[in-house]
Amino acid sequence: MKIFFFLIVALFLTTSVTFADETVFDQAMSLYRMGDYKGAIKHLQEYVEEKPDPYAYYLLGYAFYKIK
């Protein structure tokens, strides 16, 4: 029973961290789609510091391109 409890707690902790990262990315994507490239850049920079994702770097570069 204790092992089951610890597995559930571990699963909850790992998913909450994953959702926290995705929330920053989701916010960046929402701003990006609305054309708020400066806001998207802020969120994308925060996201890539924690998780170096090639797609996020691409979007970051393109957002910089769009604001010139």
PDB file of N, H, CA, C and O in Angstrom:
ATOM      1  N   MET A   1       0.826  -1.193   0.000  1.00  0.00           N
ATOM      2  CA  MET A   1       0.000   0.000   0.000  1.00  0.00           C
ATOM      3  C   MET A   1       0.871   1.259   0.000  1.00  0.00           C
ATOM      4  O   MET A   1       0.541   2.238  -0.670  1.00  0.00           O
ATOM      5  N   LYS A   2       1.978   1.240   0.745  1.00  0.00           N
ATOM      6  H   LYS A   2       2.246   0.445   1.290  1.00  0.00           H
ATOM      7  CA  LYS A   2       2.857   2.409   0.782  1.00  0.00           C
ATOM      8  C   LYS A   2       3.497   2.663  -0.580  1.00  0.00           C
ATOM      9  O   LYS A   2       3.659   3.812  -0.992  1.00  0.00           O
ATOM     10  N   ILE A   3       3.852   1.600  -1.265  1.00  0.00           N
ATOM     11  H   ILE A   3       3.720   0.667  -0.931  1.00  0.00           H
ATOM     12  CA  ILE A   3       4.474   1.762  -2.578  1.00  0.00           C
ATOM     13  C   ILE A   3       3.487   2.405  -3.548  1.00  0.00           C
ATOM     14  O   ILE A   3       3.854   3.287  -4.323  1.00  0.00           O
ATOM     15  N   PHE A   4       2.255   1.965  -3.502  1.00  0.00           N
ATOM     16  H   PHE A   4       1.957   1.248  -2.872  1.00  0.00           H
ATOM     17  CA  PHE A   4       1.223   2.540  -4.362  1.00  0.00           C
ATOM     18  C   PHE A   4       1.056   4.025  -4.083  1.00  0.00           C
ATOM     19  O   PHE A   4       0.941   4.822  -5.014  1.00  0.00           O
ATOM     20  N   PHE A   5       1.042   4.402  -2.820  1.00  0.00           N
ATOM     21  H   PHE A   5       1.135   3.754  -2.063  1.00  0.00           H
ATOM     22  CA  PHE A   5       0.899   5.804  -2.433  1.00  0.00           C
ATOM     23  C   PHE A   5       2.062   6.626  -2.972  1.00  0.00           C
ATOM     24  O   PHE A   5       1.852   7.708  -3.521  1.00  0.00           O
ATOM     25  N   PHE A   6       3.281   6.127  -2.822  1.00  0.00           N
ATOM     26  H   PHE A   6       3.452   5.248  -2.376  1.00  0.00           H
ATOM     27  CA  PHE A   6       4.453   6.862  -3.304  1.00  0.00           C
ATOM     28  C   PHE A   6       4.457   6.972  -4.823  1.00  0.00           C
ATOM     29  O   PHE A   6       4.890   7.991  -5.362  1.00  0.00           O
ATOM     30  N   LEU A   7       3.992   5.964  -5.510  1.00  0.00           N
ATOM     31  H   LEU A   7       3.641   5.137  -5.072  1.00  0.00           H
ATOM     32  CA  LEU A   7       3.912   6.038  -6.969  1.00  0.00           C
ATOM     33  C   LEU A   7       2.913   7.095  -7.413  1.00  0.00           C
ATOM     34  O   LEU A   7       3.169   7.835  -8.362  1.00  0.00           O
ATOM     35  N   ILE A   8       1.791   7.166  -6.739  1.00  0.00           N
ATOM     36  H   ILE A   8       1.583   6.565  -5.968  1.00  0.00           H
ATOM     37  CA  ILE A   8       0.784   8.183  -7.072  1.00  0.00           C
ATOM     38  C   ILE A   8       1.329   9.587  -6.816  1.00  0.00           C
ATOM     39  O   ILE A   8       1.143  10.486  -7.636  1.00  0.00           O
ATOM     40  N   VAL A   9       1.996   9.775  -5.691  1.00  0.00           N
ATOM     41  H   VAL A   9       2.147   9.045  -5.025  1.00  0.00           H
ATOM     42  CA  VAL A   9       2.573  11.087  -5.366  1.00  0.00           C
ATOM     43  C   VAL A   9       3.644  11.453  -6.391  1.00  0.00           C
ATOM     44  O   VAL A   9       3.695  12.593  -6.851  1.00  0.00           O
ATOM     45  N   ALA A  10       4.496  10.501  -6.750  1.00  0.00           N
ATOM     46  H   ALA A  10       4.455   9.574  -6.376  1.00  0.00           H
ATOM     47  CA  ALA A  10       5.546  10.763  -7.733  1.00  0.00           C
ATOM     48  C   ALA A  10       4.942  11.120  -9.089  1.00  0.00           C
ATOM     49  O   ALA A  10       5.423  12.029  -9.766  1.00  0.00           O
ATOM     50  N   LEU A  11       3.909  10.419  -9.475  1.00  0.00           N
ATOM     51  H   LEU A  11       3.519   9.681  -8.925  1.00  0.00           H
ATOM     52  CA  LEU A  11       3.242  10.717 -10.741  1.00  0.00           C
ATOM     53  C   LEU A  11       2.636  12.118 -10.729  1.00  0.00           C
ATOM     54  O   LEU A  11       2.742  12.852 -11.711  1.00  0.00           O
ATOM     55  N   PHE A  12       2.014  12.480  -9.641  1.00  0.00           N
ATOM     56  H   PHE A  12       1.927  11.884  -8.843  1.00  0.00           H
ATOM     57  CA  PHE A  12       1.414  13.805  -9.518  1.00  0.00           C
ATOM     58  C   PHE A  12       2.478  14.898  -9.605  1.00  0.00           C
ATOM     59  O   PHE A  12       2.269  15.904 -10.282  1.00  0.00           O
ATOM     60  N   LEU A  13       3.604  14.717  -8.937  1.00  0.00           N
ATOM     61  H   LEU A  13       3.774  13.900  -8.387  1.00  0.00           H
ATOM     62  CA  LEU A  13       4.655  15.728  -8.939  1.00  0.00           C
ATOM     63  C   LEU A  13       5.276  15.885 -10.316  1.00  0.00           C
ATOM     64  O   LEU A  13       5.549  17.008 -10.739  1.00  0.00           O
ATOM     65  N   THR A  14       5.503  14.801 -11.017  1.00  0.00           N
ATOM     66  H   THR A  14       5.282  13.888 -10.673  1.00  0.00           H
ATOM     67  CA  THR A  14       6.107  14.912 -12.345  1.00  0.00           C
ATOM     68  C   THR A  14       5.145  15.519 -13.352  1.00  0.00           C
ATOM     69  O   THR A  14       5.574  16.270 -14.227  1.00  0.00           O
ATOM     70  N   THR A  15       3.871  15.218 -13.255  1.00  0.00           N
ATOM     71  H   THR A  15       3.522  14.608 -12.544  1.00  0.00           H
ATOM     72  CA  THR A  15       2.921  15.803 -14.201  1.00  0.00           C
ATOM     73  C   THR A  15       2.699  17.279 -13.922  1.00  0.00           C
ATOM     74  O   THR A  15       2.469  18.045 -14.858  1.00  0.00           O
ATOM     75  N   SER A  16       2.758  17.698 -12.681  1.00  0.00           N
ATOM     76  H   SER A  16       2.945  17.076 -11.921  1.00  0.00           H
ATOM     77  CA  SER A  16       2.567  19.118 -12.383  1.00  0.00           C
ATOM     78  C   SER A  16       3.721  19.941 -12.934  1.00  0.00           C
ATOM     79  O   SER A  16       3.513  21.066 -13.388  1.00  0.00           O
ATOM     80  N   VAL A  17       4.941  19.397 -12.902  1.00  0.00           N
ATOM     81  H   VAL A  17       5.110  18.483 -12.532  1.00  0.00           H
ATOM     82  CA  VAL A  17       6.085  20.097 -13.479  1.00  0.00           C
ATOM     83  C   VAL A  17       5.929  20.171 -14.993  1.00  0.00           C
ATOM     84  O   VAL A  17       6.197  21.214 -15.590  1.00  0.00           O
ATOM     85  N   THR A  18       5.507  19.099 -15.610  1.00  0.00           N
ATOM     86  H   THR A  18       5.290  18.252 -15.125  1.00  0.00           H
ATOM     87  CA  THR A  18       5.311  19.078 -17.057  1.00  0.00           C
ATOM     88  C   THR A  18       4.242  20.081 -17.472  1.00  0.00           C
ATOM     89  O   THR A  18       4.433  20.814 -18.442  1.00  0.00           O
ATOM     90  N   PHE A  19       3.133  20.127 -16.764  1.00  0.00           N
ATOM     91  H   PHE A  19       2.977  19.532 -15.976  1.00  0.00           H
ATOM     92  CA  PHE A  19       2.078  21.064 -17.108  1.00  0.00           C
ATOM     93  C   PHE A  19       2.514  22.505 -16.884  1.00  0.00           C
ATOM     94  O   PHE A  19       2.066  23.400 -17.601  1.00  0.00           O
ATOM     95  N   ALA A  20       3.374  22.745 -15.911  1.00  0.00           N
ATOM     96  H   ALA A  20       3.738  22.018 -15.329  1.00  0.00           H
ATOM     97  CA  ALA A  20       3.872  24.102 -15.679  1.00  0.00           C
ATOM     98  C   ALA A  20       4.675  24.565 -16.885  1.00  0.00           C
ATOM     99  O   ALA A  20       4.525  25.706 -17.321  1.00  0.00           O
ATOM    100  N   ASP A  21       5.536  23.691 -17.438  1.00  0.00           N
ATOM    101  H   ASP A  21       5.658  22.764 -17.084  1.00  0.00           H
ATOM    102  CA  ASP A  21       6.301  24.045 -18.623  1.00  0.00           C
ATOM    103  C   ASP A  21       5.384  24.263 -19.820  1.00  0.00           C
ATOM    104  O   ASP A  21       5.577  25.209 -20.584  1.00  0.00           O
ATOM    105  N   GLU A  22       4.416  23.418 -19.984  1.00  0.00           N
ATOM    106  H   GLU A  22       4.260  22.650 -19.363  1.00  0.00           H
ATOM    107  CA  GLU A  22       3.513  23.538 -21.107  1.00  0.00           C
ATOM    108  C   GLU A  22       2.662  24.789 -21.007  1.00  0.00           C
ATOM    109  O   GLU A  22       2.285  25.361 -22.029  1.00  0.00           O
ATOM    110  N   THR A  23       2.357  25.216 -19.818  1.00  0.00           N
ATOM    111  H   THR A  23       2.663  24.751 -18.987  1.00  0.00           H
ATOM    112  CA  THR A  23       1.561  26.420 -19.651  1.00  0.00           C
ATOM    113  C   THR A  23       2.307  27.632 -20.202  1.00  0.00           C
ATOM    114  O   THR A  23       1.707  28.474 -20.870  1.00  0.00           O
ATOM    115  N   VAL A  24       3.596  27.727 -19.931  1.00  0.00           N
ATOM    116  H   VAL A  24       4.083  27.043 -19.389  1.00  0.00           H
ATOM    117  CA  VAL A  24       4.394  28.837 -20.449  1.00  0.00           C
ATOM    118  C   VAL A  24       4.416  28.764 -21.973  1.00  0.00           C
ATOM    119  O   VAL A  24       4.264  29.782 -22.650  1.00  0.00           O
ATOM    120  N   PHE A  25       4.603  27.569 -22.507  1.00  0.00           N
ATOM    121  H   PHE A  25       4.727  26.742 -21.957  1.00  0.00           H
ATOM    122  CA  PHE A  25       4.618  27.407 -23.963  1.00  0.00           C
ATOM    123  C   PHE A  25       3.247  27.726 -24.560  1.00  0.00           C
ATOM    124  O   PHE A  25       3.154  28.374 -25.603  1.00  0.00           O
ATOM    125  N   ASP A  26       2.195  27.272 -23.898  1.00  0.00           N
ATOM    126  H   ASP A  26       2.271  26.746 -23.051  1.00  0.00           H
ATOM    127  CA  ASP A  26       0.840  27.552 -24.392  1.00  0.00           C
ATOM    128  C   ASP A  26       0.550  29.050 -24.389  1.00  0.00           C
ATOM    129  O   ASP A  26      -0.085  29.567 -25.308  1.00  0.00           O
ATOM    130  N   GLN A  27       1.015  29.738 -23.362  1.00  0.00           N
ATOM    131  H   GLN A  27       1.531  29.318 -22.615  1.00  0.00           H
ATOM    132  CA  GLN A  27       0.827  31.188 -23.313  1.00  0.00           C
ATOM    133  C   GLN A  27       1.593  31.854 -24.447  1.00  0.00           C
ATOM    134  O   GLN A  27       1.090  32.774 -25.092  1.00  0.00           O
ATOM    135  N   ALA A  28       2.806  31.384 -24.683  1.00  0.00           N
ATOM    136  H   ALA A  28       3.214  30.637 -24.159  1.00  0.00           H
ATOM    137  CA  ALA A  28       3.606  31.937 -25.775  1.00  0.00           C
ATOM    138  C   ALA A  28       2.933  31.704 -27.112  1.00  0.00           C
ATOM    139  O   ALA A  28       2.899  32.601 -27.954  1.00  0.00           O
ATOM    140  N   MET A  29       2.396  30.509 -27.316  1.00  0.00           N
ATOM    141  H   MET A  29       2.423  29.781 -26.631  1.00  0.00           H
ATOM    142  CA  MET A  29       1.728  30.204 -28.582  1.00  0.00           C
ATOM    143  C   MET A  29       0.467  31.041 -28.766  1.00  0.00           C
ATOM    144  O   MET A  29       0.163  31.479 -29.876  1.00  0.00           O
ATOM    145  N   SER A  30      -0.253  31.259 -27.697  1.00  0.00           N
ATOM    146  H   SER A  30      -0.007  30.903 -26.795  1.00  0.00           H
ATOM    147  CA  SER A  30      -1.457  32.080 -27.775  1.00  0.00           C
ATOM    148  C   SER A  30      -1.106  33.507 -28.192  1.00  0.00           C
ATOM    149  O   SER A  30      -1.752  34.081 -29.068  1.00  0.00           O
ATOM    150  N   LEU A  31      -0.087  34.070 -27.566  1.00  0.00           N
ATOM    151  H   LEU A  31       0.438  33.604 -26.854  1.00  0.00           H
ATOM    152  CA  LEU A  31       0.356  35.422 -27.914  1.00  0.00           C
ATOM    153  C   LEU A  31       0.895  35.475 -29.343  1.00  0.00           C
ATOM    154  O   LEU A  31       0.635  36.425 -30.081  1.00  0.00           O
ATOM    155  N   TYR A  32       1.638  34.456 -29.716  1.00  0.00           N
ATOM    156  H   TYR A  32       1.849  33.684 -29.117  1.00  0.00           H
ATOM    157  CA  TYR A  32       2.205  34.377 -31.068  1.00  0.00           C
ATOM    158  C   TYR A  32       1.104  34.366 -32.122  1.00  0.00           C
ATOM    159  O   TYR A  32       1.192  35.071 -33.127  1.00  0.00           O
ATOM    160  N   ARG A  33       0.078  33.571 -31.893  1.00  0.00           N
ATOM    161  H   ARG A  33       0.006  32.998 -31.076  1.00  0.00           H
ATOM    162  CA  ARG A  33      -1.021  33.478 -32.860  1.00  0.00           C
ATOM    163  C   ARG A  33      -1.820  34.773 -32.955  1.00  0.00           C
ATOM    164  O   ARG A  33      -2.380  35.086 -34.005  1.00  0.00           O
ATOM    165  N   MET A  34      -1.872  35.530 -31.849  1.00  0.00           N
ATOM    166  H   MET A  34      -1.417  35.275 -30.995  1.00  0.00           H
ATOM    167  CA  MET A  34      -2.597  36.802 -31.857  1.00  0.00           C
ATOM    168  C   MET A  34      -1.765  37.929 -32.458  1.00  0.00           C
ATOM    169  O   MET A  34      -2.272  39.029 -32.680  1.00  0.00           O
ATOM    170  N   GLY A  35      -0.491  37.657 -32.722  1.00  0.00           N
ATOM    171  H   GLY A  35      -0.079  36.763 -32.543  1.00  0.00           H
ATOM    172  CA  GLY A  35       0.376  38.678 -33.293  1.00  0.00           C
ATOM    173  C   GLY A  35       1.114  39.499 -32.266  1.00  0.00           C
ATOM    174  O   GLY A  35       1.779  40.472 -32.621  1.00  0.00           O
ATOM    175  N   ASP A  36       1.016  39.136 -30.998  1.00  0.00           N
ATOM    176  H   ASP A  36       0.476  38.345 -30.709  1.00  0.00           H
ATOM    177  CA  ASP A  36       1.761  39.829 -29.944  1.00  0.00           C
ATOM    178  C   ASP A  36       3.131  39.167 -29.830  1.00  0.00           C
ATOM    179  O   ASP A  36       3.379  38.365 -28.930  1.00  0.00           O
ATOM    180  N   TYR A  37       4.015  39.523 -30.765  1.00  0.00           N
ATOM    181  H   TYR A  37       3.814  40.174 -31.496  1.00  0.00           H
ATOM    182  CA  TYR A  37       5.308  38.857 -30.842  1.00  0.00           C
ATOM    183  C   TYR A  37       6.224  39.216 -29.678  1.00  0.00           C
ATOM    184  O   TYR A  37       7.018  38.383 -29.240  1.00  0.00           O
ATOM    185  N   LYS A  38       6.127  40.432 -29.176  1.00  0.00           N
ATOM    186  H   LYS A  38       5.483  41.108 -29.531  1.00  0.00           H
ATOM    187  CA  LYS A  38       6.957  40.803 -28.028  1.00  0.00           C
ATOM    188  C   LYS A  38       6.579  39.988 -26.792  1.00  0.00           C
ATOM    189  O   LYS A  38       7.459  39.527 -26.065  1.00  0.00           O
ATOM    190  N   GLY A  39       5.313  39.811 -26.555  1.00  0.00           N
ATOM    191  H   GLY A  39       4.599  40.186 -27.146  1.00  0.00           H
ATOM    192  CA  GLY A  39       4.871  38.978 -25.437  1.00  0.00           C
ATOM    193  C   GLY A  39       5.249  37.531 -25.636  1.00  0.00           C
ATOM    194  O   GLY A  39       5.637  36.849 -24.687  1.00  0.00           O
ATOM    195  N   ALA A  40       5.139  37.052 -26.870  1.00  0.00           N
ATOM    196  H   ALA A  40       4.824  37.606 -27.641  1.00  0.00           H
ATOM    197  CA  ALA A  40       5.514  35.671 -27.173  1.00  0.00           C
ATOM    198  C   ALA A  40       7.003  35.465 -26.951  1.00  0.00           C
ATOM    199  O   ALA A  40       7.419  34.421 -26.448  1.00  0.00           O
ATOM    200  N   ILE A  41       7.809  36.454 -27.323  1.00  0.00           N
ATOM    201  H   ILE A  41       7.471  37.302 -27.732  1.00  0.00           H
ATOM    202  CA  ILE A  41       9.258  36.352 -27.133  1.00  0.00           C
ATOM    203  C   ILE A  41       9.589  36.186 -25.660  1.00  0.00           C
ATOM    204  O   ILE A  41      10.424  35.359 -25.295  1.00  0.00           O
ATOM    205  N   LYS A  42       8.933  36.973 -24.816  1.00  0.00           N
ATOM    206  H   LYS A  42       8.255  37.645 -25.113  1.00  0.00           H
ATOM    207  CA  LYS A  42       9.193  36.881 -23.376  1.00  0.00           C
ATOM    208  C   LYS A  42       8.911  35.472 -22.858  1.00  0.00           C
ATOM    209  O   LYS A  42       9.720  34.899 -22.128  1.00  0.00           O
ATOM    210  N   HIS A  43       7.775  34.923 -23.235  1.00  0.00           N
ATOM    211  H   HIS A  43       7.117  35.388 -23.828  1.00  0.00           H
ATOM    212  CA  HIS A  43       7.403  33.595 -22.771  1.00  0.00           C
ATOM    213  C   HIS A  43       8.265  32.501 -23.402  1.00  0.00           C
ATOM    214  O   HIS A  43       8.631  31.533 -22.736  1.00  0.00           O
ATOM    215  N   LEU A  44       8.586  32.656 -24.677  1.00  0.00           N
ATOM    216  H   LEU A  44       8.289  33.442 -25.219  1.00  0.00           H
ATOM    217  CA  LEU A  44       9.420  31.657 -25.336  1.00  0.00           C
ATOM    218  C   LEU A  44      10.827  31.629 -24.754  1.00  0.00           C
ATOM    219  O   LEU A  44      11.411  30.556 -24.603  1.00  0.00           O
ATOM    220  N   GLN A  45      11.374  32.788 -24.426  1.00  0.00           N
ATOM    221  H   GLN A  45      10.900  33.660 -24.548  1.00  0.00           H
ATOM    222  CA  GLN A  45      12.698  32.822 -23.813  1.00  0.00           C
ATOM    223  C   GLN A  45      12.687  32.111 -22.460  1.00  0.00           C
ATOM    224  O   GLN A  45      13.616  31.373 -22.128  1.00  0.00           O
ATOM    225  N   GLU A  46      11.644  32.337 -21.695  1.00  0.00           N
ATOM    226  H   GLU A  46      10.890  32.936 -21.964  1.00  0.00           H
ATOM    227  CA  GLU A  46      11.505  31.656 -20.408  1.00  0.00           C
ATOM    228  C   GLU A  46      11.400  30.141 -20.613  1.00  0.00           C
ATOM    229  O   GLU A  46      11.988  29.361 -19.864  1.00  0.00           O
ATOM    230  N   TYR A  47      10.655  29.744 -21.623  1.00  0.00           N
ATOM    231  H   TYR A  47      10.178  30.377 -22.232  1.00  0.00           H
ATOM    232  CA  TYR A  47      10.450  28.323 -21.892  1.00  0.00           C
ATOM    233  C   TYR A  47      11.745  27.632 -22.328  1.00  0.00           C
ATOM    234  O   TYR A  47      12.060  26.549 -21.836  1.00  0.00           O
ATOM    235  N   VAL A  48      12.493  28.243 -23.239  1.00  0.00           N
ATOM    236  H   VAL A  48      12.237  29.123 -23.639  1.00  0.00           H
ATOM    237  CA  VAL A  48      13.700  27.586 -23.743  1.00  0.00           C
ATOM    238  C   VAL A  48      14.821  27.561 -22.717  1.00  0.00           C
ATOM    239  O   VAL A  48      15.733  26.740 -22.825  1.00  0.00           O
ATOM    240  N   GLU A  49      14.775  28.443 -21.722  1.00  0.00           N
ATOM    241  H   GLU A  49      14.035  29.110 -21.634  1.00  0.00           H
ATOM    242  CA  GLU A  49      15.761  28.359 -20.640  1.00  0.00           C
ATOM    243  C   GLU A  49      15.588  27.060 -19.857  1.00  0.00           C
ATOM    244  O   GLU A  49      16.563  26.449 -19.421  1.00  0.00           O
ATOM    245  N   GLU A  50      14.348  26.655 -19.688  1.00  0.00           N
ATOM    246  H   GLU A  50      13.555  27.152 -20.042  1.00  0.00           H
ATOM    247  CA  GLU A  50      14.056  25.436 -18.935  1.00  0.00           C
ATOM    248  C   GLU A  50      14.079  24.189 -19.814  1.00  0.00           C
ATOM    249  O   GLU A  50      14.497  23.116 -19.378  1.00  0.00           O
ATOM    250  N   LYS A  51      13.629  24.342 -21.042  1.00  0.00           N
ATOM    251  H   LYS A  51      13.289  25.213 -21.397  1.00  0.00           H
ATOM    252  CA  LYS A  51      13.507  23.181 -21.929  1.00  0.00           C
ATOM    253  C   LYS A  51      13.941  23.592 -23.334  1.00  0.00           C
ATOM    254  O   LYS A  51      13.163  24.208 -24.061  1.00  0.00           O
ATOM    255  N   PRO A  52      15.170  23.261 -23.725  1.00  0.00           N
ATOM    256  CA  PRO A  52      15.647  23.664 -25.057  1.00  0.00           C
ATOM    257  C   PRO A  52      14.963  22.864 -26.169  1.00  0.00           C
ATOM    258  O   PRO A  52      15.420  21.787 -26.553  1.00  0.00           O
ATOM    259  N   ASP A  53      13.879  23.406 -26.664  1.00  0.00           N
ATOM    260  H   ASP A  53      13.508  24.281 -26.353  1.00  0.00           H
ATOM    261  CA  ASP A  53      13.055  22.764 -27.679  1.00  0.00           C
ATOM    262  C   ASP A  53      13.327  23.427 -29.032  1.00  0.00           C
ATOM    263  O   ASP A  53      13.169  24.642 -29.154  1.00  0.00           O
ATOM    264  N   PRO A  54      13.731  22.663 -30.049  1.00  0.00           N
ATOM    265  CA  PRO A  54      14.039  23.269 -31.351  1.00  0.00           C
ATOM    266  C   PRO A  54      12.868  24.054 -31.953  1.00  0.00           C
ATOM    267  O   PRO A  54      13.081  25.107 -32.554  1.00  0.00           O
ATOM    268  N   TYR A  55      11.653  23.562 -31.800  1.00  0.00           N
ATOM    269  H   TYR A  55      11.480  22.707 -31.312  1.00  0.00           H
ATOM    270  CA  TYR A  55      10.493  24.268 -32.339  1.00  0.00           C
ATOM    271  C   TYR A  55      10.301  25.606 -31.634  1.00  0.00           C
ATOM    272  O   TYR A  55       9.950  26.599 -32.271  1.00  0.00           O
ATOM    273  N   ALA A  56      10.529  25.639 -30.324  1.00  0.00           N
ATOM    274  H   ALA A  56      10.815  24.833 -29.806  1.00  0.00           H
ATOM    275  CA  ALA A  56      10.403  26.892 -29.573  1.00  0.00           C
ATOM    276  C   ALA A  56      11.478  27.885 -30.018  1.00  0.00           C
ATOM    277  O   ALA A  56      11.214  29.084 -30.112  1.00  0.00           O
ATOM    278  N   TYR A  57      12.689  27.391 -30.292  1.00  0.00           N
ATOM    279  H   TYR A  57      12.904  26.417 -30.216  1.00  0.00           H
ATOM    280  CA  TYR A  57      13.742  28.273 -30.803  1.00  0.00           C
ATOM    281  C   TYR A  57      13.371  28.824 -32.185  1.00  0.00           C
ATOM    282  O   TYR A  57      13.628  29.991 -32.477  1.00  0.00           O
ATOM    283  N   TYR A  58      12.778  27.997 -33.018  1.00  0.00           N
ATOM    284  H   TYR A  58      12.570  27.049 -32.780  1.00  0.00           H
ATOM    285  CA  TYR A  58      12.333  28.448 -34.334  1.00  0.00           C
ATOM    286  C   TYR A  58      11.299  29.566 -34.188  1.00  0.00           C
ATOM    287  O   TYR A  58      11.402  30.606 -34.839  1.00  0.00           O
ATOM    288  N   LEU A  59      10.311  29.342 -33.333  1.00  0.00           N
ATOM    289  H   LEU A  59      10.228  28.497 -32.804  1.00  0.00           H
ATOM    290  CA  LEU A  59       9.278  30.362 -33.123  1.00  0.00           C
ATOM    291  C   LEU A  59       9.867  31.635 -32.534  1.00  0.00           C
ATOM    292  O   LEU A  59       9.447  32.738 -32.882  1.00  0.00           O
ATOM    293  N   LEU A  60      10.829  31.484 -31.652  1.00  0.00           N
ATOM    294  H   LEU A  60      11.171  30.588 -31.370  1.00  0.00           H
ATOM    295  CA  LEU A  60      11.494  32.644 -31.053  1.00  0.00           C
ATOM    296  C   LEU A  60      12.201  33.465 -32.132  1.00  0.00           C
ATOM    297  O   LEU A  60      12.078  34.689 -32.177  1.00  0.00           O
ATOM    298  N   GLY A  61      12.935  32.779 -32.991  1.00  0.00           N
ATOM    299  H   GLY A  61      13.034  31.784 -32.955  1.00  0.00           H
ATOM    300  CA  GLY A  61      13.617  33.480 -34.083  1.00  0.00           C
ATOM    301  C   GLY A  61      12.652  34.153 -35.027  1.00  0.00           C
ATOM    302  O   GLY A  61      12.888  35.280 -35.462  1.00  0.00           O
ATOM    303  N   TYR A  62      11.568  33.475 -35.349  1.00  0.00           N
ATOM    304  H   TYR A  62      11.376  32.559 -34.996  1.00  0.00           H
ATOM    305  CA  TYR A  62      10.596  34.050 -36.262  1.00  0.00           C
ATOM    306  C   TYR A  62       9.871  35.239 -35.625  1.00  0.00           C
ATOM    307  O   TYR A  62       9.534  36.202 -36.314  1.00  0.00           O
ATOM    308  N   ALA A  63       9.634  35.175 -34.324  1.00  0.00           N
ATOM    309  H   ALA A  63       9.907  34.394 -33.764  1.00  0.00           H
ATOM    310  CA  ALA A  63       9.014  36.306 -33.632  1.00  0.00           C
ATOM    311  C   ALA A  63       9.941  37.519 -33.653  1.00  0.00           C
ATOM    312  O   ALA A  63       9.489  38.647 -33.848  1.00  0.00           O
ATOM    313  N   PHE A  64      11.238  37.284 -33.452  1.00  0.00           N
ATOM    314  H   PHE A  64      11.606  36.368 -33.293  1.00  0.00           H
ATOM    315  CA  PHE A  64      12.198  38.389 -33.558  1.00  0.00           C
ATOM    316  C   PHE A  64      12.198  38.951 -34.979  1.00  0.00           C
ATOM    317  O   PHE A  64      12.264  40.166 -35.167  1.00  0.00           O
ATOM    318  N   TYR A  65      12.127  38.080 -35.966  1.00  0.00           N
ATOM    319  H   TYR A  65      12.074  37.093 -35.814  1.00  0.00           H
ATOM    320  CA  TYR A  65      12.073  38.514 -37.362  1.00  0.00           C
ATOM    321  C   TYR A  65      10.842  39.393 -37.617  1.00  0.00           C
ATOM    322  O   TYR A  65      10.931  40.418 -38.293  1.00  0.00           O
ATOM    323  N   LYS A  66       9.712  38.984 -37.076  1.00  0.00           N
ATOM    324  H   LYS A  66       9.640  38.151 -36.527  1.00  0.00           H
ATOM    325  CA  LYS A  66       8.461  39.706 -37.309  1.00  0.00           C
ATOM    326  C   LYS A  66       8.488  41.115 -36.703  1.00  0.00           C
ATOM    327  O   LYS A  66       7.890  42.033 -37.265  1.00  0.00           O
ATOM    328  N   ILE A  67       9.164  41.299 -35.577  1.00  0.00           N
ATOM    329  H   ILE A  67       9.649  40.554 -35.120  1.00  0.00           H
ATOM    330  CA  ILE A  67       9.224  42.648 -34.995  1.00  0.00           C
ATOM    331  C   ILE A  67      10.419  43.433 -35.528  1.00  0.00           C
ATOM    332  O   ILE A  67      10.593  44.612 -35.222  1.00  0.00           O
ATOM    333  N   LYS A  68      11.225  42.764 -36.320  1.00  0.00           N
ATOM    334  H   LYS A  68      11.083  41.806 -36.569  1.00  0.00           H
ATOM    335  CA  LYS A  68      12.397  43.346 -36.964  1.00  0.00           C
ATOM    336  C   LYS A  68      13.406  43.783 -35.959  1.00  0.00           C
ATOM    337  O   LYS A  68      14.462  44.298 -36.327  1.00  0.00           O
TER     338      LYS A  68
END
